């Protein structure tokens, strides 16, 4: 009867202690700064909507998307952080398209429960 080792480590002889992963760089969070800027604008928009200034809030969300499009257009892939979802062109066009639609809706809706 032949015994087959369960993993390559077992066949390598005595096990060596695993090396811990390297500590994250102090600058690793900087890559998420563009996303943080966009989310801060969205947070302000949420506060304005909560205060029943929904047009201003919707316009601020459109501004956040325009900022996202601008940042995605000028930043390289490795510095775009969470703004980089697909290819650069698709991301920029998507952000711009959503911004235009939201701004159009915010500026053209009249009446409704919020006046």
Backbone torsions as a table, in degrees:
resi	resn	phi	psi	omega
1	UNK	NA	130.8	-178.5
2	UNK	-102.9	134.5	178.7
3	UNK	-97.9	123.6	179.2
4	UNK	-100.8	127.3	179.4
5	UNK	-63.9	146.4	-177.2
6	UNK	-71.3	-30.4	-178.9
7	UNK	-146.2	163.0	178.8
8	UNK	-61.3	-27.2	179.9
9	UNK	-63.2	-40.3	-178.6
10	UNK	-65.0	-32.8	-178.6
11	UNK	-81.4	-11.9	-177.4
12	UNK	-81.9	-2.1	-180.0
13	UNK	101.0	-152.1	-177.9
14	UNK	-62.6	138.6	-177.1
15	UNK	-75.5	142.5	176.8
16	UNK	-102.7	149.2	-179.6
17	UNK	-63.5	140.8	179.2
18	UNK	-71.1	142.6	177.6
19	UNK	-81.0	132.7	177.4
20	UNK	-68.2	152.6	178.7
21	UNK	-63.7	150.0	179.8
22	UNK	-64.2	146.6	-179.8
23	UNK	-65.3	147.6	179.7
24	UNK	-64.1	145.8	178.9
25	UNK	-68.4	149.9	178.3
26	UNK	-64.0	-25.0	-178.4
27	UNK	-93.6	3.8	-177.7
28	UNK	-66.0	-27.2	179.2
29	UNK	-76.8	-19.8	-177.1
30	UNK	-63.6	-28.5	-179.6
31	UNK	-64.3	-21.7	-179.3
32	UNK	-93.9	2.5	-179.6
33	UNK	-60.1	-43.8	177.9
34	UNK	-57.7	-41.4	178.3
35	UNK	-65.2	-38.8	178.7
36	UNK	-62.3	-41.0	177.9
37	UNK	-60.5	-46.9	-179.7
38	UNK	-62.9	-42.6	-178.7
39	UNK	-69.2	-29.8	174.8
40	UNK	-65.9	-39.4	176.7
41	UNK	-64.6	-40.8	178.2
42	UNK	-64.9	-36.9	177.7
43	UNK	-62.7	-44.7	176.6
44	UNK	-61.6	-40.3	178.0
45	UNK	-62.1	-41.1	178.5
46	UNK	-62.9	-38.3	177.0
47	UNK	-64.5	-42.3	179.2
48	UNK	-65.1	-39.0	177.4
49	UNK	-65.8	-41.9	178.7
50	UNK	-61.8	-30.0	178.6
51	UNK	-86.6	14.4	179.1
52	UNK	66.8	25.1	170.3
53	UNK	-107.5	64.7	-170.4
54	UNK	-69.1	-30.0	177.1
55	UNK	-65.5	-44.5	177.9
56	UNK	-63.8	-40.7	178.7
57	UNK	-62.9	-44.4	178.8
58	UNK	-65.1	-39.3	177.7
59	UNK	-64.6	-37.1	177.5
60	UNK	-67.9	-33.6	175.1
61	UNK	-65.4	-40.5	176.0
62	UNK	-62.0	-40.2	177.3
63	UNK	-63.0	-41.1	178.3
64	UNK	-60.8	-40.2	178.0
65	UNK	-68.3	-36.3	176.2
66	UNK	-65.8	-39.9	176.4
67	UNK	-63.4	-42.6	178.4
68	UNK	-60.5	-42.5	179.2
69	UNK	-64.0	-43.4	179.6
70	UNK	-64.3	-44.5	178.9
71	UNK	-65.0	-41.0	179.6
72	UNK	-65.7	-32.9	-179.2
73	UNK	-71.4	-36.2	-173.7
74	UNK	-96.6	-23.7	-176.9
75	UNK	-87.2	142.9	173.9
76	UNK	-68.8	163.2	-175.8
77	UNK	-53.1	-42.8	-175.5
78	UNK	-72.9	-19.2	-179.8
79	UNK	-103.3	-4.5	-178.7
80	UNK	-78.6	-18.0	176.8
81	UNK	59.6	-132.5	-176.6
82	UNK	-75.4	-4.3	174.5
83	UNK	-76.5	-21.4	-180.0
84	UNK	-85.6	107.4	-179.2
85	UNK	-110.8	-48.2	179.7
86	UNK	-123.0	-147.6	174.3
87	UNK	-71.5	159.7	-176.2
88	UNK	-58.9	-46.8	-177.4
89	UNK	-62.5	-43.9	-179.8
90	UNK	-64.7	-43.3	179.0
91	UNK	-60.8	-48.7	-178.0
92	UNK	-62.9	-45.3	179.3
93	UNK	-64.5	-38.0	178.9
94	UNK	-65.5	-48.3	179.0
95	UNK	-60.3	-44.4	179.4
96	UNK	-64.3	-42.9	-179.8
97	UNK	-61.9	-46.7	178.6
98	UNK	-64.0	-38.9	179.5
99	UNK	-62.0	-44.6	-179.2
100	UNK	-63.7	-44.3	-178.9
101	UNK	-64.0	-46.2	-179.0
102	UNK	-64.8	-41.8	178.7
103	UNK	-65.1	-40.7	177.8
104	UNK	-61.2	-46.4	-179.8
105	UNK	-64.1	-43.7	-178.1
106	UNK	-63.4	-34.7	-175.7
107	UNK	-88.7	-17.6	-174.4
108	UNK	-107.5	-18.4	-179.8
109	UNK	-73.1	130.2	176.3
110	UNK	-119.6	154.8	178.9
111	UNK	71.9	-143.6	-179.2
112	UNK	84.0	178.7	-175.8
113	UNK	-68.5	-18.7	-177.2
114	UNK	-100.1	2.2	176.6
115	UNK	73.9	NA	NA
